[in-house]
Amino acid sequence: MTNLKKNNIELHHGSSAAVLRKEFASESVHSIITSPPYYAQRDYHNDEQIGNEDSVKSYLDNLCDVFDECHRVLRDDGTLWVNLGDKGDKGNELNVPFLFAEEMKKRGWYQRRWFPWLKRNGMPRGGNNRPHDNLEVIFMFTKRPRNYYYDQLSAKEAAGLTTRNFRNGDTILLDPDPDFWVFDVLTRKNASEHFATFPPQLAEIMVRASTSDFGVTKTGEPIGRLVEKKRYATRPGTNAKKDESGMAFRDSGRHITEVKHLGWDTIEGEEIEKPIVLDPFSGMATVGVVCINHGRAYRGIEVNADYLEESRQRLEEELENATKHEPDLFAS
């Protein structure tokens, strides 16, 4: 059942796998960004919920069944991003996120990377007999090993990591460093009873990394950037240094690459549409809010009717605010 359909924003009520099978065509979305229920953490008061299974295996089977449907509806050039936490049991960490990743690979996904999400202000998980843990895991999956859309420059821009300021006041846009792999994003409080809402900035990084800021063509191809790069030294010296052991290593800080954004790879008169982002475990629709603010279409699925109504109101308010403050550049 569709609970909201307005301005390229849709909310669907029901279990994720069932809604995907019934409502979503194959290869119809550009990006999937989600944080599914963690194993044995919360009760979302619904018979069709995922997370309260009797075993980790049953949980992973049910969860990966949903992502089997996601594999079908995701475009071949799309990406899937999954935020998942672990669970302790009888003194052992269960390693649920990495068991999940292995099962996903068995089912045909390519695990391109996993990222630590550093939650500096998160609820500490631990005790006096082991270090506290303020980390969660984010996985990036694809349907093929290469030739998928990924915009690292936009991701770093969303994370606030793309510029360098000089003493004379100049600011330049930098090429993404190869060591950009940690999501260092603060958690955000919310007034909802929904326990697990990740912060908008975290969703923004993934939305902008996985979909074009300029949109897609009428046939769905993401529109890429046109850039000009200039690499130059920041200080004198050799490119290789030696540590105390005598081993040579590269001094990566000696050079930086300046990026000049020239525009987007479009054809004059070409019809531009919004990229479609799906969250099959929509919760409070944080991904949807980010999509509204960054010119993306959104499709959310939520099994809990109360959370669905809260998220509907949230999206309606966001749509109204967006309409008041600036025009919709991708109006359908």
Secondary structure, DSSP 8 states (H G I E B T S, - for coil): -EEEEETTEEEEES-HHHHHHHH--TT-EEEEEE----TTS---S-TT-SS--SSHHHHHHHHHHHHHHHHHHEEEEEEEEEEE---EETTEE--HHHHHHHHHHHTT-EEEEEEEEE-TTS--EEETTEEEE-EEEEEEEESSSSS----HHHHHHHHT-SEEE-TTS-EEEB---TT---EE------SSS-S----HHHHHHHHHHHS-SS-EETT--B--EEEEEEEEESSSS-SEEE-TTS-EEE-GGGEEEEEEEEEE---TT--EE--EEEESS-TT-HHHHHHHHTT-EEEEEES-HHHHHHHHHHHHHHHHHHHHHS--TT--
